[in-house]
Amino acid sequence: MHVPITPPITDAINVATHWGVTGVRIETDEGITGYWYTGTTAKGDKMIADTIDLYYAPALVGKDPTMIKQIWDELRFGPMHWIGRAGVTHMAQAAVDIAFGMLCRRRRTSRYGSI
């Protein structure tokens, strides 16, 4: 999703006319869901979404969502580590990480399953 910025954000090199939002939804097998997003200046959104969809989502299936630190380390030091240790991969991981936090807050009143 791209949202217009009025007035545009500018620096010495770039002008951002839109804010891009890439969202994440994580759901356990018991129906508990966590949501979050990461934002850009409307450049690179598809790369972030592809990193989540193609690399992080498959790595999350079947994981115990209470093991946030272990999951974080697996994403951080997994196959995408050598692709990029900043930028796209970290923005994607940040959205996943915060979605897990939301999921855990919602879990306090429910039993956990697996993702």
Secondary structure, DSSP 8 states (H G I E B T S, - for coil): -EEEEEEEEE-SS-EEEEEEEEEEEEE-TTS-EEEEEEEESSSSHHHHHHIIIIIIHHHHTT--TT-HHHHHHHHHHSGGGGT-SSTHHHHHHHHHHHHHHHHHHHHTTS-----
